[in-house]
Amino acid sequence: MAFPKSTQELLEKYWATETTPEEEAQLHAAFEKDDNSVQAAYFRFLNAESAKVMTTSVSSVRQAKHIVLKRAMSIAAAVLVLIVAGFLIQRSMISDIQATADSYEDPMEAYEEAKQALLMVSEKFNSSREMAGEKLSKTQPYVDILK
């Protein structure tokens, strides 16, 4: 469809975003009658979209924002709990290390204590080895039969 010169000029101004609201109303009116052009379909679409009523209420938008804020606050609280727990565990570990760091002032005293502990372990190991040897000697006749 051939448009009058004024409609063509209005279209050029519209696409250059230089039209006034009155000129845009003229374009909408001009394209209401046309069924075949792309511009007519575009302006029909704009008319249909502008006629739609907002379906979401302000209260539902506020409620959605409240839910998002509540979720963000719960995540922040969980992170804060983890940070505090980590800090307390770290302090506990440091105090335990400092408490057991050096219980002897004299190195010779520490040496004697360690020597006694190692001698006790050695005695227990030797007695266990002797006991195991006795038990194995009792089973030797059965081993010889199986050979």
Summary of the structure (lengths in Angstrom):
residues: 147
radius of gyration: 45.9
end to end distance: 111.7
largest distance: 122.7
contacts: 281
relative contact order: 0.03
helix: 81%
strand: 0%
